[in-house]
Amino acid sequence: MTAFFESAKERLEGFFTETTDTFGELAAFFSGVEPIAGPYTLVVRWVLPVLAVAVFLRCLLPLLQGRKGSALWGYLSLTDGTRLPLKHWENSIGRSKLSDIVINFPYVSRSHAVLTFRDGGWSVTDLKSKNGVQVNGTEIEKPETVKHGDVISFAGMKTELVLPGEEPAGEQQKKDNAEDTQPGRPIRSGVTFLLIVLFQILGCIQVCFSMGDGVNPAVPLTFYLFILAECLHYLLMRWRSRKYHELELLCYFLCGLNLLIVASAAPDSLFKQLGAILAGIAVYTLLKAIILDLGRANTLKYLLAASALVLLALNLAIGETHFGAKRWLNLGFVSFQPSEFVKIAFVLAGTATLDRLLTTRNMTAFIGFSGACILALVLMRDFGSVVVFFGAFVVIAFMRSGDLRTIALTTAGAALGTVAAVSFMPYIASRFATWGNVWEYASTTGYQQTRTLIAAASGGLLGVGGGNGYLAGIAAADTDLVFGMLCEEWGLLVALTAVLIPVSFAVHAVFLTINCRSSFYAIAACGAASIFLIQTALNVLGSVDVLPLTGVTVPFVSNGGSSMIASWGLLALIKSADDRVRPGKVNSSERLI
C-alpha cells in the first residue's frame, strides 16, 4: 500500500512539474512578443467592454422575465365545481385578498388556514380562526395530514383536495399549465457562456502581455484550470437540470474578473484564490442540494446558527487584529474571516415557513441571534460587517412581520448606537472625519480614496488595459478599492457591469417572491440579495468618498477566500427560490400537472 501511494505521489508531482514547465514556456512566449502587446491592448480595450455588456444583458433579460404563473401542485375543488389552484408549497387560505387562496365566505376568517406540502405530503394548519378547520368532518387542533380526496372544511365551506397524478388532467389544468411556460424565444445560455470564456481568455492574454519579460506562469495556468472547472460545472448543470442558469453565468463572469484583478495586483495569490473559487462552487452545489428539502433546510438552519455563535466566540477569544479590526481566525494551517461564513447562517436563521410565520407571529429567537452576532462584530470593531448584518436584519424582519413601526424603532436604536461608536471610538471617528474631505487628507487618512479617484478617472470608459494601472500598487487595491482598480484597468463600462450584477440579483430576488413556493425560500433569497447589495454599495461608494470607507468587499470580485466562498453560499440561497424551468419536456422529478 505504501508503494502504491509513493508511486501515485511521484506521478502527481511529475504531472504538475510538466504542466508548470509547459506554462513557463507559454509565459516565455508572451515575453518574446512585446512588439504586438501595444496593438493588442488597443484592440482588446474595445472588445472587452462590448463582451461584458453583452454577457450582462443576455443574462439580465431572463432574470427579469415575468411569469404568468408557477407550477401547479394540486387543487381545492369547491362543491359547485370551481377549482382553486395550489401554486405554492405553502398556500395561505382566507377571506383576505392577500391570501393565496381567497374564499369569499362571511364565516371564513381573513387569515384562516395554511395548506402546506412538506416531506412528500400535504398538511393543513388552523391559524386560530374563529370557526375552525375540519378534515373529513373532524375538527383539527394541530397540523393535520391530508391526502387526495380528503374533504377540508373552512368554517363550513367544504373543499376537496385534488392532487396531481390521481386523476386525468382536465381542460382547466391544461390551460393553467400552458400559462406556466416562459413566453418568447429563450436566450441560449451556451452562447452566453462562450462569450464569458472568450472574455476571460482575452483578459488573461492582456495581463500576460502587461508583465513583459517577467510573466508569471501562474497566470495562464490559473486561467486554464479555472476555465476547465467552470466548463465542467456548466455542463454538469445543463445535464442535471432544466432550470435557467443565468445566475451561475454571471458569477462565472465575476470570478473571472476576480482572477484578473488578483493577477494584476497579487499574482502570487492566484492559486489560493482559485482554490477559494472551486471551494465556493462546491459549497454552492452542496448547500443548494440540502436546502431543496424543507426538512433538511430547517435542520441545517439550527446547525449553522449554533456553529456561527461558536465561530464568533472563538474569533473574540483568539482572533487576530488587522487594520484595527479583530476579524481573522488563524488555525495555523489556514486563516479566514468567520464573519463571512456567519452571513449564511444569519440569513437562514431569519427564515421561516408560512405556517410558523402566521401562527407564532414573533421574531424573538431571530432578534436574539441577530443581537448576539452584531454585538460580537462591534466588539471585534468590524463596523463594516455590522452595517451589512443590520441591513440584512431590517430586510428579513420586514418580510417576517411587515411591522414598519418595529423596524423604525430598531433603525432609530441603531442610529443612536452609531453616534455612540463615533463619539467614543477614535478609529471610527477618524473615518467619519475623512468622509467628504479626502482631498484635505490626501497624504494621510484620505490617501487611498484620493488615489482611487485619480485612477478611476484615468481609466475612462475603456481602461488602460489589464496590468497597466498604478492603483494595483496601493494597499487594499484588490479588496477595499477594487472598484477603482476595475475602472482604471478595465474601464468604467466593465466596472459598472460588475456593480450592476449584484443589483440585478436583488431585483431578481424581489421578483421571485411573487410566485415563490415557500416563504422560507423567499426570505432566504431576499436576505442573501440584500447582503450582496449592501456590500457592493458600501465598497463602491466608500472608495469614491460618497460614504465612509468601511473595508467590506464586493461579492465575487474582491480578493479574499472567505468572501468568495461565502458569496457562493449566499448565491445558493437565491437559487433555491428560483424554480423557473426552460420550455421543453418535463422531467419526472418536476411536480407539474
C-alpha positions as CSV (number, residue, x, y, z in Angstrom):
1,M,0.0,0.0,0.0
2,T,2.9,2.4,0.9
3,A,4.5,1.7,-2.5
4,F,1.2,2.5,-4.2
5,F,0.9,5.9,-2.5
6,E,4.6,6.7,-3.2
7,S,4.0,5.8,-6.9
8,A,0.9,8.0,-7.1
9,K,2.7,10.9,-5.4
10,E,5.6,10.7,-7.9
11,R,3.1,10.7,-10.8
12,L,1.2,13.6,-9.4
13,E,4.4,15.6,-8.9
14,G,5.6,14.7,-12.4
15,F,2.3,15.9,-13.8
16,F,2.5,19.3,-12.0
17,T,6.1,19.7,-13.0
18,E,5.3,19.0,-16.6
19,T,2.3,21.4,-16.5
20,T,4.3,24.2,-14.9
21,D,7.1,23.8,-17.5
22,T,4.5,24.0,-20.3
23,F,3.0,27.2,-18.9
24,G,6.5,28.5,-18.2
25,E,7.2,28.1,-22.0
26,L,3.9,29.9,-22.7
27,A,5.0,32.7,-20.4
28,A,8.3,33.0,-22.2
29,F,6.3,33.3,-25.4
30,F,4.5,36.4,-24.1
31,S,7.7,38.0,-23.1
32,G,9.1,37.5,-26.6
33,V,6.3,39.2,-28.5
34,E,6.5,42.6,-26.8
35,P,6.1,44.5,-30.1
36,I,2.5,43.3,-30.5
37,A,1.5,44.0,-26.9
38,G,0.6,47.6,-27.7
39,P,-1.7,46.9,-30.7
40,Y,-3.3,44.0,-28.8
41,T,-4.1,46.2,-25.8
42,L,-5.5,48.9,-28.2
43,V,-7.9,46.4,-29.7
44,V,-8.9,44.4,-26.6
45,R,-9.8,47.6,-24.7
46,W,-12.7,48.0,-27.1
47,V,-13.6,44.3,-27.3
48,L,-13.8,43.5,-23.6
49,P,-16.4,46.2,-22.7
50,V,-18.6,45.0,-25.5
51,L,-18.4,41.4,-24.3
52,A,-19.1,42.4,-20.7
53,V,-22.2,44.4,-21.7
54,A,-23.4,41.6,-24.0
55,V,-23.0,39.0,-21.2
56,F,-24.8,41.2,-18.7
57,L,-27.8,41.9,-21.0
58,R,-28.1,38.3,-22.2
59,C,-28.3,37.2,-18.5
60,L,-30.4,40.1,-17.3
61,L,-33.3,39.6,-19.7
62,P,-34.2,36.0,-18.5
63,L,-33.7,37.1,-14.8
64,L,-36.3,39.9,-15.3
65,Q,-38.6,37.9,-17.5
66,G,-42.0,37.7,-15.9
67,R,-44.0,34.6,-15.4
68,K,-47.8,34.2,-15.9
69,G,-47.9,31.6,-13.2
70,S,-46.0,29.0,-11.3
71,A,-46.1,25.2,-11.2
72,L,-49.4,23.6,-10.2
73,W,-49.3,21.3,-7.2
74,G,-52.9,20.5,-7.0
75,Y,-56.4,22.0,-6.5
76,L,-59.0,22.7,-3.9
77,S,-62.3,21.7,-5.5
78,L,-65.4,23.5,-4.3
79,T,-68.9,21.9,-4.2
80,D,-70.0,23.9,-7.2
81,G,-67.2,22.5,-9.3
82,T,-64.9,25.5,-9.1
83,R,-61.2,24.6,-8.7
84,L,-58.8,26.8,-6.8
85,P,-55.2,26.0,-7.9
86,L,-52.4,25.3,-5.4
87,K,-49.4,27.1,-6.9
88,H,-47.0,27.0,-3.9
89,W,-45.7,24.6,-1.3
90,E,-47.4,26.9,1.2
91,N,-50.8,28.3,0.5
92,S,-52.5,30.8,2.8
93,I,-56.3,30.4,2.8
94,G,-58.7,33.1,4.0
95,R,-61.1,35.8,3.1
96,S,-58.4,38.4,2.7
97,K,-57.5,39.4,-0.9
98,L,-53.8,38.9,0.1
99,S,-54.4,35.2,0.6
100,D,-53.0,32.7,-1.9
101,I,-56.5,31.1,-2.0
102,V,-59.3,33.5,-1.4
103,I,-62.6,32.0,-0.1
104,N,-65.1,34.9,0.0
105,F,-67.4,33.4,2.6
106,P,-68.5,35.5,5.6
107,Y,-67.7,32.9,8.2
108,V,-64.2,32.4,6.9
109,S,-61.5,34.4,8.8
110,R,-59.3,36.8,6.9
111,S,-56.3,34.5,7.6
112,H,-58.0,31.2,8.2
113,A,-55.5,28.3,7.5
114,V,-52.3,27.3,5.7
115,L,-52.1,24.3,3.3
116,T,-48.5,23.0,3.2
117,F,-46.6,20.5,1.2
118,R,-43.6,19.1,3.1
119,D,-41.7,15.8,3.4
120,G,-43.7,14.3,0.5
121,G,-47.1,15.0,1.8
122,W,-49.7,17.7,2.5
123,S,-50.9,19.1,5.8
124,V,-53.4,21.8,6.9
125,T,-52.9,24.2,9.8
126,D,-55.6,26.2,11.5
127,L,-54.4,29.8,12.1
128,K,-56.6,30.1,15.3
129,S,-59.6,31.0,13.1
130,K,-62.9,31.8,14.8
131,N,-64.9,29.0,13.1
132,G,-62.1,26.4,12.8
133,V,-61.0,23.8,10.2
134,Q,-62.3,20.3,9.7
135,V,-60.8,17.4,7.9
136,N,-63.3,14.7,6.9
137,G,-65.7,16.1,9.4
138,T,-63.3,16.2,12.4
139,E,-62.2,19.4,13.9
140,I,-58.4,19.8,14.0
141,E,-56.3,21.5,16.8
142,K,-52.9,21.0,15.3
143,P,-51.4,20.5,11.8
144,E,-53.3,17.6,10.2
145,T,-52.0,15.4,7.3
146,V,-54.3,15.4,4.3
147,K,-54.3,13.4,1.1
148,H,-56.1,13.2,-2.3
149,G,-59.8,13.1,-1.9
150,D,-60.0,14.4,1.7
151,V,-62.7,16.9,2.4
152,I,-61.4,20.0,4.1
153,S,-63.9,22.4,5.6
154,F,-63.1,26.1,6.3
155,A,-65.9,27.4,8.6
156,G,-68.3,25.1,7.0
157,M,-67.2,25.8,3.4
158,K,-66.3,22.3,2.1
159,T,-63.5,21.7,-0.4
160,E,-61.9,18.6,-1.7
161,L,-58.2,18.2,-2.1
162,V,-57.2,17.1,-5.7
163,L,-53.6,16.1,-6.2
164,P,-51.5,15.5,-9.4
165,G,-51.4,12.1,-10.8
166,E,-54.5,11.0,-9.0
167,E,-56.9,11.8,-11.9
168,P,-56.7,12.8,-15.6
169,A,-55.9,16.4,-16.2
170,G,-58.9,18.4,-17.2
171,E,-59.2,21.3,-19.6
172,Q,-58.6,23.9,-16.9
173,Q,-55.5,22.1,-15.8
174,K,-54.1,22.1,-19.3
175,K,-54.9,25.7,-19.7
176,D,-53.1,26.6,-16.4
177,N,-50.1,24.5,-17.3
178,A,-49.9,26.2,-20.7
179,E,-49.7,29.6,-19.0
180,D,-46.7,28.4,-16.9
181,T,-44.2,28.3,-19.8
182,Q,-41.9,31.2,-20.4
183,P,-43.1,33.5,-23.2
184,G,-41.0,34.2,-26.3
185,R,-37.9,32.6,-27.6
186,P,-35.4,31.8,-24.8
187,I,-31.8,33.3,-24.9
188,R,-29.3,30.5,-25.4
189,S,-27.1,30.2,-22.3
190,G,-24.5,28.3,-24.2
191,V,-23.7,31.3,-26.4
192,T,-23.5,33.5,-23.2
193,F,-21.1,31.0,-21.6
194,L,-18.8,31.1,-24.7
195,L,-18.8,34.9,-24.5
196,I,-17.7,34.7,-20.9
197,V,-14.9,32.2,-21.7
198,L,-13.8,34.5,-24.5
199,F,-13.7,37.5,-22.2
200,Q,-11.5,35.5,-19.7
201,I,-9.1,34.3,-22.4
202,L,-8.6,37.8,-23.9
203,G,-8.2,39.3,-20.4
204,C,-5.6,36.7,-19.4
205,I,-3.6,37.4,-22.5
206,Q,-3.8,41.1,-21.8
207,V,-2.4,40.7,-18.3
208,C,0.4,38.4,-19.6
209,F,1.4,41.0,-22.2
210,S,1.4,43.7,-19.5
211,M,4.0,41.8,-17.5
212,G,6.6,41.9,-20.3
213,D,9.7,39.9,-19.6
214,G,8.5,39.0,-16.1
215,V,5.4,36.9,-17.0
216,N,4.3,34.8,-14.1
217,P,3.5,31.2,-15.3
218,A,0.8,31.1,-12.6
219,V,-1.3,33.5,-14.6
220,P,-2.0,31.3,-17.7
221,L,-2.1,28.1,-15.6
222,T,-4.7,29.6,-13.2
223,F,-7.0,30.7,-16.0
224,Y,-6.6,27.3,-17.8
225,L,-7.7,25.5,-14.6
226,F,-10.5,27.9,-13.9
227,I,-11.9,27.7,-17.4
228,L,-11.7,24.0,-17.3
229,A,-13.5,23.9,-13.9
230,E,-16.3,26.3,-15.0
231,C,-16.8,24.3,-18.2
232,L,-17.3,21.1,-16.2
233,H,-19.6,22.8,-13.8
234,Y,-21.7,24.3,-16.5
235,L,-22.0,21.0,-18.4
236,L,-23.0,19.3,-15.2
237,M,-25.7,21.8,-14.5
238,R,-27.0,21.5,-18.1
239,W,-27.1,17.7,-17.7
240,R,-28.7,17.6,-14.3
241,S,-31.3,20.4,-14.5
242,R,-33.6,22.2,-17.0
243,K,-33.6,25.3,-14.9
244,Y,-32.3,28.7,-16.1
245,H,-28.5,29.2,-15.3
246,E,-28.1,32.9,-15.7
247,L,-27.2,33.4,-12.0
248,E,-24.3,31.0,-12.3
249,L,-23.1,32.5,-15.6
250,L,-23.0,36.0,-14.1
251,C,-20.9,34.6,-11.2
252,Y,-18.5,32.9,-13.6
253,F,-18.1,36.3,-15.2
254,L,-17.4,38.0,-11.8
255,C,-15.0,35.2,-10.7
256,G,-13.1,35.7,-14.0
257,L,-12.8,39.5,-13.2
258,N,-11.6,38.5,-9.7
259,L,-8.8,36.4,-11.1
260,L,-7.8,39.2,-13.5
261,I,-7.7,41.7,-10.6
262,V,-5.6,39.3,-8.5
263,A,-3.3,38.5,-11.4
264,S,-2.6,42.2,-11.7
265,A,-2.3,43.2,-8.0
266,A,-1.2,39.9,-6.3
267,P,-0.2,37.2,-8.8
268,D,1.3,35.1,-6.0
269,S,-2.2,34.7,-4.5
270,L,-3.7,33.3,-7.7
271,F,-3.7,29.6,-6.8
272,K,-5.1,30.4,-3.3
273,Q,-7.9,32.4,-4.9
274,L,-8.6,29.7,-7.5
275,G,-8.9,27.2,-4.6
276,A,-11.4,29.5,-2.9
277,I,-13.5,29.8,-6.1
278,L,-13.5,26.0,-6.5
279,A,-14.4,25.6,-2.8
280,G,-17.2,28.2,-3.3
281,I,-18.7,26.3,-6.2
282,A,-18.6,23.1,-4.1
283,V,-20.3,24.8,-1.2
284,Y,-22.9,26.3,-3.6
285,T,-23.7,22.8,-5.1
286,L,-23.9,21.1,-1.7
287,L,-25.9,23.8,0.0
288,K,-28.4,24.1,-2.9
289,A,-28.9,20.3,-2.7
290,I,-29.5,20.3,1.1
291,I,-32.0,23.2,1.2
292,L,-34.0,21.8,-1.6
293,D,-35.8,19.8,1.1
294,L,-37.5,22.0,3.7
295,G,-37.0,19.4,6.5
296,R,-33.2,19.3,5.8
297,A,-33.2,23.1,5.4
298,N,-34.7,23.6,8.9
299,T,-32.2,21.2,10.4
300,L,-29.3,23.0,8.7
301,K,-30.6,26.3,9.9
302,Y,-30.2,25.4,13.6
303,L,-26.9,23.7,13.0
304,L,-25.4,26.7,11.2
305,A,-26.8,29.1,13.7
306,A,-25.1,27.2,16.6
307,S,-21.8,27.0,14.5
308,A,-21.9,30.7,13.8
309,L,-22.1,31.6,17.5
310,V,-19.2,29.2,18.2
311,L,-17.1,30.8,15.4
312,L,-17.8,34.3,16.7
313,A,-16.9,33.3,20.2
314,L,-13.6,31.8,19.0
315,N,-12.9,35.0,17.0
316,L,-13.4,37.1,20.1
317,A,-11.2,34.8,22.2
318,I,-8.2,34.1,19.9
319,G,-8.8,36.2,16.8
320,E,-6.1,38.3,15.1
321,T,-6.4,42.0,14.6
322,H,-5.6,43.5,11.2
323,F,-6.1,47.2,10.3
324,G,-7.9,47.9,13.6
325,A,-10.5,45.1,13.4
326,K,-10.3,41.7,15.1
327,R,-11.9,39.6,12.4
328,W,-9.3,37.0,11.4
329,L,-9.1,33.5,12.9
330,N,-5.8,31.7,12.4
331,L,-5.8,27.9,12.8
332,G,-2.2,27.5,11.8
333,F,-2.8,25.8,8.5
334,V,-5.4,28.3,7.3
335,S,-6.7,31.7,8.3
336,F,-10.2,33.0,7.5
337,Q,-12.8,35.6,8.5
338,P,-15.6,33.9,10.5
339,S,-18.0,36.8,9.9
340,E,-18.1,36.0,6.2
341,F,-19.4,32.5,6.8
342,V,-21.8,33.7,9.6
343,K,-23.6,35.6,6.8
344,I,-25.1,32.4,5.5
345,A,-26.2,31.3,9.0
346,F,-27.6,34.7,9.7
347,V,-29.9,34.7,6.6
348,L,-31.0,31.1,7.3
349,A,-31.7,31.9,10.9
350,G,-34.3,34.5,9.7
351,T,-36.2,32.1,7.5
352,A,-39.5,30.5,8.4
353,T,-42.3,28.6,6.7
354,L,-45.6,30.3,6.3
355,D,-47.5,28.2,8.9
356,R,-44.9,29.2,11.6
357,L,-45.0,32.8,10.5
358,L,-48.7,33.1,10.8
359,T,-49.1,31.1,14.0
360,T,-46.1,32.2,16.0
361,R,-46.0,35.8,14.8
362,N,-42.9,36.8,16.7
363,M,-39.2,37.0,16.0
364,T,-37.8,36.7,19.5
365,A,-35.3,34.0,18.6
366,F,-34.1,35.7,15.4
367,I,-33.8,39.1,17.2
368,G,-31.7,37.4,19.9
369,F,-29.4,35.7,17.4
370,S,-29.1,38.9,15.4
371,G,-28.2,40.9,18.5
372,A,-25.5,38.4,19.5
373,C,-24.0,38.5,16.0
374,I,-24.0,42.3,15.8
375,L,-22.6,42.7,19.4
376,A,-19.8,40.3,18.6
377,L,-18.9,42.3,15.4
378,V,-19.0,45.5,17.4
379,L,-16.5,44.0,19.9
380,M,-14.3,43.0,17.0
381,R,-14.6,46.6,15.7
382,D,-15.7,45.2,12.3
383,F,-18.2,48.0,11.7
384,G,-18.4,47.4,8.0
385,S,-19.9,44.0,8.7
386,V,-22.2,45.5,11.4
387,V,-23.8,47.7,8.7
388,V,-24.2,44.7,6.4
389,F,-25.7,42.5,9.0
390,F,-28.1,45.2,10.3
391,G,-29.2,45.9,6.7
392,A,-30.0,42.3,6.2
393,F,-31.8,42.1,9.5
394,V,-34.1,45.0,8.5
395,V,-35.0,43.3,5.2
396,I,-35.7,39.9,6.9
397,A,-37.6,41.4,9.8
398,F,-39.8,43.4,7.5
399,M,-40.5,40.2,5.4
400,R,-41.3,38.3,8.5
401,S,-43.5,40.8,10.3
402,G,-44.4,43.7,7.9
403,D,-44.4,45.9,11.0
404,L,-43.0,49.2,9.9
405,R,-43.2,50.7,13.5
406,T,-40.9,48.0,14.9
407,I,-38.4,48.4,12.0
408,A,-38.4,52.2,12.5
409,L,-37.7,51.8,16.3
410,T,-34.9,49.3,15.6
411,T,-33.4,51.6,13.0
412,A,-33.5,54.5,15.4
413,G,-31.7,52.5,18.0
414,A,-29.0,51.5,15.5
415,A,-28.6,55.2,14.6
416,L,-28.1,56.1,18.3
417,G,-25.5,53.2,18.6
418,T,-23.7,54.6,15.6
419,V,-23.5,58.1,17.1
420,A,-22.1,56.5,20.3
421,A,-19.5,54.5,18.4
422,V,-18.3,57.6,16.6
423,S,-18.2,59.5,19.8
424,F,-16.2,57.0,21.9
425,M,-14.1,55.2,19.4
426,P,-11.3,57.3,17.7
427,Y,-10.8,54.7,15.0
428,I,-14.3,55.1,13.7
429,A,-14.3,58.9,14.3
430,S,-11.3,59.2,12.0
431,R,-13.2,57.5,9.2
432,F,-16.1,60.0,9.6
433,A,-13.7,62.9,9.8
434,T,-12.2,62.0,6.5
435,W,-15.6,61.4,4.8
436,G,-16.3,64.0,2.3
437,N,-12.9,65.7,2.8
438,V,-10.5,63.2,1.4
439,W,-8.6,65.8,-0.6
440,E,-7.8,67.6,2.6
441,Y,-6.2,64.4,4.0
442,A,-4.7,63.3,0.7
443,S,-1.4,62.3,2.3
444,T,-2.8,60.7,5.5
445,T,-6.3,59.1,6.1
446,G,-7.6,60.1,2.6
447,Y,-4.6,58.6,0.7
448,Q,-6.3,55.5,-0.6
449,Q,-9.5,57.2,-1.7
450,T,-7.8,60.1,-3.5
451,R,-5.6,57.6,-5.4
452,T,-8.7,55.6,-6.2
453,L,-10.5,58.7,-7.6
454,I,-7.4,59.6,-9.7
455,A,-7.1,56.1,-11.1
456,A,-10.8,55.7,-11.8
457,A,-10.7,59.0,-13.8
458,S,-7.6,58.0,-15.7
459,G,-9.2,54.7,-16.9
460,G,-12.1,56.4,-18.8
461,L,-14.7,54.3,-20.4
462,L,-12.3,51.6,-21.8
463,G,-9.5,51.5,-19.2
464,V,-5.7,51.5,-19.7
465,G,-5.5,47.7,-20.1
466,G,-5.3,44.9,-17.5
467,G,-2.0,45.1,-15.6
468,N,-1.1,48.6,-16.8
469,G,-2.6,50.6,-13.9
470,Y,-0.8,52.0,-11.0
471,L,-3.5,51.6,-8.3
472,A,-2.5,47.9,-8.0
473,G,0.5,49.1,-6.0
474,I,-1.7,50.8,-3.4
475,A,-2.7,48.9,-0.3
476,A,-6.1,47.1,-0.5
477,A,-6.4,47.9,-4.2
478,D,-7.7,44.4,-4.9
479,T,-10.1,44.4,-1.9
480,D,-11.5,47.6,-0.4
481,L,-10.6,49.7,-3.6
482,V,-11.4,47.1,-6.2
483,F,-13.9,49.4,-7.9
484,G,-11.2,51.9,-8.6
485,M,-8.9,49.2,-10.0
486,L,-11.7,47.9,-12.3
487,C,-12.3,51.4,-13.6
488,E,-8.6,52.1,-14.2
489,E,-7.5,48.9,-15.9
490,W,-10.7,47.6,-17.5
491,G,-12.8,50.8,-17.9
492,L,-15.9,52.3,-16.5
493,L,-18.2,50.1,-18.6
494,V,-16.8,46.9,-17.3
495,A,-16.7,48.3,-13.7
496,L,-20.4,49.4,-13.9
497,T,-21.3,46.0,-15.3
498,A,-19.6,44.3,-12.3
499,V,-21.5,46.6,-9.9
500,L,-24.9,46.2,-11.6
501,I,-24.8,42.4,-11.4
502,P,-25.4,42.3,-7.6
503,V,-28.1,44.9,-8.2
504,S,-29.7,42.5,-10.7
505,F,-29.5,39.7,-8.1
506,A,-31.6,41.9,-5.7
507,V,-34.2,42.8,-8.3
508,H,-34.4,39.1,-9.3
509,A,-34.9,38.1,-5.7
510,V,-37.8,40.5,-5.3
511,F,-39.4,39.1,-8.5
512,L,-39.0,35.5,-7.1
513,T,-41.1,36.3,-4.1
514,I,-44.2,36.8,-6.2
515,N,-44.6,33.1,-7.0
516,C,-42.1,31.5,-4.6
517,R,-43.2,28.1,-3.5
518,S,-42.4,28.8,0.2
519,S,-41.8,31.8,2.4
520,F,-38.7,30.1,3.6
521,Y,-37.0,30.5,0.2
522,A,-38.5,33.9,-0.4
523,I,-36.9,35.2,2.9
524,A,-33.6,33.4,2.2
525,A,-33.4,34.9,-1.3
526,C,-34.1,38.5,-0.3
527,G,-31.8,38.2,2.8
528,A,-28.9,37.0,0.7
529,A,-29.5,39.5,-2.1
530,S,-29.7,42.4,0.5
531,I,-26.2,41.4,1.7
532,F,-24.9,41.5,-1.9
533,L,-26.4,44.8,-2.5
534,I,-25.3,46.5,0.8
535,Q,-21.8,45.2,0.4
536,T,-21.5,46.4,-3.1
537,A,-22.9,49.9,-2.2
538,L,-20.6,50.3,0.8
539,N,-17.5,49.2,-1.2
540,V,-18.1,51.3,-4.3
541,L,-19.5,54.4,-2.6
542,G,-16.8,54.2,0.1
543,S,-13.9,54.0,-2.3
544,V,-15.1,57.2,-4.1
545,D,-15.9,59.1,-0.9
546,V,-19.6,59.2,-1.2
547,L,-19.8,57.1,2.0
548,P,-17.1,56.4,4.7
549,L,-14.6,53.7,3.8
550,T,-15.8,50.6,5.6
551,G,-13.5,47.8,4.4
552,V,-16.1,45.4,3.1
553,T,-15.7,43.5,-0.2
554,V,-17.5,43.4,-3.5
555,P,-19.1,39.9,-3.7
556,F,-17.2,37.6,-6.1
557,V,-14.9,40.4,-7.3
558,S,-12.7,41.4,-4.4
559,N,-9.7,39.3,-3.5
560,G,-10.3,37.1,-0.5
561,G,-11.0,33.4,0.0
562,S,-13.5,33.7,2.8
563,S,-15.6,36.3,0.9
564,M,-15.5,34.2,-2.2
565,I,-16.8,31.0,-0.5
566,A,-19.4,32.9,1.4
567,S,-20.6,34.6,-1.7
568,W,-21.2,31.3,-3.5
569,G,-23.0,30.1,-0.4
570,L,-25.3,33.1,-0.4
571,L,-26.0,32.6,-4.1
572,A,-27.3,29.1,-3.3
573,L,-30.0,30.8,-1.1
574,I,-31.1,32.9,-4.0
575,K,-31.1,30.0,-6.4
576,S,-33.2,27.9,-4.0
577,A,-36.1,30.3,-4.6
578,D,-35.7,30.2,-8.4
579,D,-37.9,27.4,-9.9
580,R,-38.1,28.8,-13.4
581,V,-37.8,25.9,-15.9
582,R,-36.9,26.2,-19.6
583,P,-39.7,25.1,-22.0
584,G,-39.4,21.5,-23.1
585,K,-40.2,18.1,-21.9
586,V,-41.0,17.9,-18.2
587,N,-38.7,15.6,-16.1
588,S,-40.3,13.1,-13.8
589,S,-38.8,15.0,-10.8
590,E,-40.7,18.2,-11.6
591,R,-44.1,18.3,-10.0
592,L,-46.2,19.7,-12.8
593,I,-49.7,18.6,-13.7
